[in-house]
């Protein structure tokens, strides 16, 4: 990614659920199409105790659906899932990755942290994906990253807290 501007976004939420509940929701990628509204389909291509290769079909913007492959590196002891898109990136994105981290705040509370690192594709003839200027692309990507982070954190929080209440 030499020469590219990589942006870093970090968001957190406190979940009224034990860290194991939060971890189970994060780790169970097969249920993410139910937990995360924008995800239409999850296909696990490869899986082991330490990684998952997953094809996701996701609505990234209203009415705009993309499919890509993400590698998830799993550290169950530290409760960290590092992810990065490895194939079929969205038209505006040259790099997307990040981490989910779950920290116990006590027996019934967890701090959930989502980081995202992303970079835009290079402009060709002044436009990215033949549609946006580099400045417009940066603005669109930042908005999508922020919106998705808040939505995803709230989705995990709601799922975990409903499991605890049940």
Backbone as numpy.savetxt, mean C-alpha at the origin, in Angstrom:
# Nx Ny Nz CAx CAy CAz Cx Cy Cz
17.11 4.08 -9.69 16.28 5.27 -9.69 17.15 6.52 -9.69
18.31 6.40 -10.23 19.23 7.51 -10.30 18.59 8.67 -11.06
18.65 9.86 -10.46 18.11 11.04 -11.11 16.63 11.28 -10.88
15.93 10.32 -10.33 14.51 10.48 -10.09 14.28 11.06 -8.70
13.22 11.83 -8.58 12.82 12.36 -7.28 11.92 11.31 -6.64
12.35 10.78 -5.49 11.56 9.80 -4.76 10.92 10.51 -3.57
9.62 10.41 -3.49 8.86 11.03 -2.41 8.60 10.00 -1.32
8.55 10.46 -0.09 8.30 9.59 1.05 7.12 10.16 1.83
6.13 9.31 2.08 4.94 9.70 2.83 4.80 8.71 3.99
4.51 9.23 5.18 4.30 8.35 6.32 3.05 8.78 7.05
2.18 7.80 7.31 0.92 8.07 8.01 0.74 7.01 9.09
0.03 7.38 10.16 -0.19 6.45 11.27 -1.63 6.53 11.76
-2.03 5.46 12.43 -3.32 5.43 13.10 -3.18 4.53 14.32
-3.89 4.86 15.37 -3.95 4.00 16.55 -5.19 3.13 16.44
-4.98 1.83 16.59 -6.05 0.85 16.43 -6.39 0.27 17.81
-7.67 0.24 18.15 -8.12 -0.34 19.42 -8.25 -1.84 19.25
-7.10 -2.49 19.08 -7.04 -3.95 18.90 -5.63 -4.41 19.23
-5.49 -5.66 19.68 -4.16 -6.19 19.95 -3.31 -6.25 18.67
-2.00 -6.16 18.84 -1.10 -6.17 17.70 -1.25 -7.44 16.87
-1.55 -8.57 17.50 -1.72 -9.81 16.73 -2.91 -9.73 15.79
-3.98 -9.07 16.21 -5.15 -8.90 15.34 -4.78 -8.04 14.13
-4.08 -6.95 14.39 -3.65 -6.06 13.30 -2.72 -6.81 12.36
-1.77 -7.53 12.91 -0.83 -8.29 12.09 -1.55 -9.31 11.22
-2.52 -10.00 11.78 -3.25 -11.01 11.00 -3.97 -10.38 9.81
-4.55 -9.21 10.00 -5.23 -8.53 8.89 -4.22 -8.12 7.83
-3.09 -7.56 8.23 -2.06 -7.14 7.27 -1.48 -8.34 6.51
-1.21 -9.40 7.24 -0.53 -10.56 6.66 -1.43 -11.35 5.71
-2.73 -11.40 5.98 -3.65 -12.20 5.17 -4.03 -11.48 3.88
-3.11 -11.46 2.95 -3.31 -10.71 1.70 -4.50 -11.24 0.90
-4.83 -12.49 1.07 -5.96 -13.07 0.31 -7.30 -12.41 0.67
-7.38 -11.79 1.85 -8.63 -11.13 2.25 -8.61 -9.63 1.96
-7.55 -9.13 1.36 -7.45 -7.68 1.17 -8.50 -7.12 0.21
-9.01 -7.94 -0.70 -10.07 -7.43 -1.58 -11.37 -7.20 -0.80
-11.50 -7.83 0.36 -12.66 -7.59 1.22 -12.39 -6.43 2.18
-11.17 -6.32 2.69 -10.82 -5.29 3.67 -10.66 -3.92 3.01
-10.00 -3.89 1.86 -9.71 -2.63 1.18 -10.65 -2.47 0.00
-11.56 -1.53 0.09 -12.57 -1.31 -0.95 -12.04 -1.15 -2.36
-10.95 -0.41 -2.57 -10.47 -0.21 -3.93 -9.88 -1.46 -4.60
-9.54 -2.48 -3.80 -8.95 -3.69 -4.38 -10.07 -4.56 -4.94
-10.00 -4.85 -6.22 -11.01 -5.67 -6.88 -10.64 -7.15 -6.83
-9.33 -7.45 -6.94 -8.92 -8.85 -6.99 -7.50 -9.00 -6.47
-7.26 -10.10 -5.74 -5.94 -10.46 -5.23 -5.63 -11.86 -5.73
-4.50 -12.01 -6.40 -4.04 -13.33 -6.84 -2.64 -13.54 -6.28
-2.49 -14.55 -5.42 -1.17 -14.85 -4.86 -0.43 -15.71 -5.88
0.67 -15.17 -6.41 1.45 -15.86 -7.43 2.52 -16.76 -6.80
2.99 -16.35 -5.62 4.07 -17.06 -4.94 3.98 -16.71 -3.47
4.29 -17.66 -2.58 4.20 -17.38 -1.16 5.13 -18.28 -0.37
5.76 -17.69 0.66 6.55 -18.43 1.63 6.38 -17.72 2.96
7.06 -18.20 4.00 6.96 -17.55 5.30 7.54 -16.15 5.29
8.45 -15.88 4.35 9.14 -14.58 4.34 8.77 -13.66 3.18
7.95 -14.14 2.25 7.58 -13.25 1.14 6.28 -13.70 0.47
5.70 -12.77 -0.27 4.55 -13.05 -1.12 4.72 -12.25 -2.40
4.39 -12.86 -3.51 4.33 -12.17 -4.78 2.86 -12.16 -5.16
2.28 -10.96 -5.28 0.83 -10.82 -5.38 0.46 -9.95 -6.57
-0.50 -10.40 -7.34 -1.06 -9.57 -8.41 -2.33 -8.91 -7.87
-2.36 -7.58 -7.95 -3.50 -6.82 -7.45 -4.18 -6.08 -8.59
-5.48 -6.10 -8.58 -6.27 -5.27 -9.48 -6.99 -4.27 -8.60
-6.67 -2.98 -8.81 -7.07 -1.94 -7.87 -7.65 -0.74 -8.62
-8.69 -0.16 -8.05 -9.21 1.12 -8.55 -8.37 2.21 -7.90
-7.48 2.81 -8.68 -6.54 3.79 -8.13 -7.11 5.20 -8.11
-8.09 5.43 -8.90 -8.77 6.70 -8.96 -10.18 6.38 -9.42
-11.12 7.22 -9.21 -12.50 6.92 -9.56 -12.60 6.44 -11.01
-12.98 5.18 -11.16 -13.16 4.60 -12.49 -11.89 4.16 -13.18
-10.72 4.39 -12.58 -9.45 4.01 -13.20 -8.90 2.78 -12.48
-8.85 1.65 -13.19 -8.42 0.39 -12.61 -7.10 -0.03 -13.23
-6.14 -0.43 -12.38 -4.84 -0.93 -12.85 -4.56 -2.26 -12.18
-3.78 -3.07 -12.86 -3.30 -4.33 -12.31 -1.79 -4.29 -12.28
-1.21 -4.71 -11.15 0.24 -4.77 -11.03 0.63 -5.92 -10.11
1.92 -6.20 -10.08 2.45 -7.24 -9.22 3.31 -6.58 -8.14
3.05 -6.97 -6.90 3.75 -6.45 -5.74 4.48 -7.58 -5.03
5.71 -7.31 -4.62 6.43 -8.24 -3.76 6.30 -7.72 -2.34
5.90 -8.63 -1.43 5.77 -8.31 -0.01 6.80 -9.13 0.75
7.76 -8.48 1.38 8.74 -9.15 2.22 8.26 -9.06 3.65
8.13 -10.22 4.30 7.45 -10.32 5.58 8.43 -10.62 6.71
8.41 -9.80 7.73 9.17 -10.03 8.95 8.15 -10.17 10.08
7.75 -11.40 10.33 6.69 -11.65 11.33 7.13 -11.29 12.73
8.40 -11.47 13.04 8.88 -11.16 14.38 8.80 -9.66 14.66
9.23 -8.85 13.71 9.19 -7.38 13.87 7.82 -6.81 13.49
6.97 -7.62 12.89 5.65 -7.21 12.40 5.77 -6.07 11.38
6.59 -6.37 10.36 6.81 -5.41 9.27 6.59 -6.13 7.95
5.86 -5.50 7.06 5.72 -5.98 5.69 6.22 -4.87 4.78
7.34 -5.14 4.11 7.87 -4.21 3.12 7.30 -4.62 1.77
6.84 -3.65 1.00 6.25 -3.98 -0.30 6.86 -3.09 -1.38
6.85 -3.61 -2.59 7.27 -2.81 -3.74 6.64 -3.40 -4.99
6.19 -2.53 -5.85 5.64 -2.98 -7.12 6.80 -3.41 -8.00
6.67 -4.59 -8.57 7.77 -5.13 -9.36 7.43 -5.30 -10.84
6.15 -5.21 -11.17 5.75 -5.41 -12.57 4.45 -4.68 -12.85
4.33 -4.19 -14.06 3.09 -3.59 -14.54 2.67 -2.37 -13.72
3.60 -1.45 -13.54 3.30 -0.24 -12.79 2.28 0.62 -13.53
1.61 1.45 -12.76 0.65 2.38 -13.34 1.36 3.33 -14.30
0.65 3.90 -15.26 1.28 4.73 -16.29 2.09 5.93 -15.78
1.75 6.46 -14.60 2.46 7.63 -14.08 3.61 7.26 -13.15
3.72 5.99 -12.74 4.61 5.58 -11.66 5.82 4.80 -12.18
7.01 5.24 -11.76 8.21 4.47 -12.09 8.67 3.63 -10.90
8.25 4.01 -9.70 8.59 3.27 -8.48 7.51 3.49 -7.44
7.10 2.38 -6.78 6.17 2.48 -5.66 6.52 1.37 -4.68
6.72 1.75 -3.43 7.02 0.78 -2.39 6.72 1.39 -1.04
7.00 0.63 0.00 6.78 1.14 1.34 6.77 0.03 2.36
6.21 0.34 3.53 6.13 -0.63 4.62 4.86 -0.45 5.43
4.36 -1.58 5.90 3.36 -1.62 6.95 4.10 -2.02 8.21
3.92 -1.29 9.31 4.56 -1.64 10.59 3.51 -1.56 11.69
3.48 -2.60 12.52 2.53 -2.65 13.63 3.30 -2.70 14.95
3.03 -1.74 15.84 3.72 -1.64 17.12 2.70 -1.75 18.25
2.91 -2.66 19.19 1.98 -2.76 20.32 2.12 -1.54 21.24
0.99 -0.96 21.61 0.98 0.15 22.57 0.45 -0.31 23.92
0.19 -1.58 24.02 -0.39 -2.19 25.21 -1.11 -3.44 24.74
-1.81 -4.11 25.63 -2.46 -5.37 25.23 -3.61 -5.20 24.23
-4.22 -4.02 24.19 -5.40 -3.84 23.34 -5.31 -2.64 22.41
-4.08 -2.14 22.19 -3.91 -0.99 21.29 -2.66 -1.19 20.46
-2.74 -0.76 19.20 -1.63 -0.92 18.28 -1.43 0.37 17.50
-0.19 0.75 17.32 0.14 1.87 16.43 0.45 1.26 15.07
-0.30 1.64 14.06 -0.11 1.13 12.71 0.49 2.25 11.87
1.61 1.94 11.21 2.33 2.93 10.41 2.39 2.43 8.97
2.06 3.30 8.04 2.18 3.00 6.61 3.10 4.04 5.99
4.19 3.56 5.40 5.06 4.46 4.65 4.93 4.12 3.17
5.09 5.12 2.35 5.08 4.93 0.90 6.20 5.76 0.29
6.91 5.13 -0.62 7.95 5.82 -1.40 7.55 5.67 -2.85
7.55 6.76 -3.58 7.12 6.69 -4.97 7.86 7.71 -5.82
7.93 7.41 -7.10 8.55 8.32 -8.06 7.74 8.27 -9.35
7.70 9.40 -10.01 6.97 9.51 -11.28 7.84 9.03 -12.44
7.17 8.64 -13.49 7.87 8.29 -14.72 8.48 9.55 -15.33
9.47 9.34 -16.16 10.10 10.45 -16.89 9.13 10.99 -17.94
9.21 12.27 -18.16 8.40 12.89 -19.21 9.03 12.58 -20.57
8.18 12.37 -21.55 8.61 12.20 -22.93 7.93 13.31 -23.72
8.74 14.10 -24.40 8.21 15.26 -25.12 7.40 16.17 -24.20
7.86 16.30 -22.94 7.24 17.21 -21.99 6.05 16.66 -21.24
5.62 15.42 -21.55 4.45 14.86 -20.88 4.74 13.48 -20.30
4.09 13.17 -19.20 4.16 11.85 -18.60 2.90 11.11 -19.02
3.08 9.89 -19.55 1.97 9.07 -20.03 1.15 9.81 -21.09
1.83 10.68 -21.84 1.22 11.45 -22.93 0.04 12.30 -22.47
0.01 12.63 -21.15 -1.16 13.30 -20.63 -0.85 14.47 -19.69
0.13 14.29 -18.79 0.37 15.27 -17.74 1.78 15.85 -17.83
1.89 17.13 -17.45 3.23 17.70 -17.30 3.88 17.04 -16.08
5.19 17.12 -15.95 5.84 16.57 -14.75 5.26 17.15 -13.45
4.96 18.43 -13.44 4.40 19.06 -12.24 3.01 18.51 -11.93
2.18 18.36 -12.95 0.84 17.79 -12.75 0.94 16.35 -12.26
1.89 15.60 -12.82 2.09 14.21 -12.42 2.45 14.12 -10.95
3.36 14.97 -10.50 3.76 14.98 -9.09 2.56 15.27 -8.19
1.76 16.23 -8.59 0.57 16.60 -7.81 -0.44 15.45 -7.75
-0.68 14.82 -8.89 -1.61 13.68 -8.93 -1.11 12.55 -8.05
0.16 12.19 -8.19 0.71 11.08 -7.41 0.69 11.36 -5.92
1.03 12.58 -5.54 1.00 12.93 -4.11 -0.42 12.82 -3.57
-1.39 13.31 -4.31 -2.78 13.24 -3.87 -3.26 11.81 -3.73
-2.93 10.97 -4.71 -3.33 9.56 -4.67 -2.66 8.86 -3.49
-1.36 9.10 -3.28 -0.63 8.45 -2.18 -1.25 8.84 -0.83
-1.53 10.11 -0.63 -2.11 10.56 0.64 -3.52 10.00 0.84
-4.33 10.08 -0.19 -5.71 9.58 -0.11 -5.72 8.09 0.18
-4.89 7.34 -0.54 -4.85 5.89 -0.35 -4.34 5.52 1.03
-3.33 6.25 1.53 -2.79 5.94 2.86 -3.87 6.10 3.93
-4.57 7.20 3.91 -5.62 7.44 4.90 -6.71 6.38 4.78
-7.14 6.08 3.57 -8.18 5.09 3.34 -7.74 3.70 3.80
-6.51 3.32 3.46 -6.02 1.99 3.83 -5.86 1.85 5.34
-5.31 2.85 5.99 -5.18 2.79 7.45 -6.55 2.69 8.12
-7.50 3.48 7.66 -8.84 3.43 8.24 -9.52 2.09 7.97
-9.25 1.49 6.82 -9.81 0.18 6.50 -9.28 -0.90 7.43
-7.97 -0.89 7.67 -7.38 -1.87 8.60 -7.92 -1.64 10.00
-7.97 -0.39 10.41 -8.49 -0.04 11.75 -9.93 -0.57 11.91
-10.79 -0.29 10.95 -12.19 -0.72 11.03 -12.29 -2.24 11.07
-11.52 -2.93 10.25 -11.56 -4.40 10.23 -11.11 -4.97 11.57
-10.01 -4.47 12.10 -9.47 -4.97 13.36 -10.43 -4.70 14.52
-10.94 -3.50 14.57 -11.84 -3.15 15.67 -13.16 -3.90 15.60
-13.61 -4.22 14.38 -14.83 -5.03 14.27 -14.57 -6.47 14.70
-13.37 -6.97 14.43 -13.03 -8.33 14.89 -12.98 -8.39 16.41
-12.44 -7.36 17.04 -12.35 -7.32 18.50 -13.77 -7.23 19.10
-14.65 -6.45 18.49 -16.00 -6.26 19.00 -16.86 -7.53 18.84
-16.51 -8.36 17.86 -17.35 -9.56 17.57 -17.22 -10.64 18.62
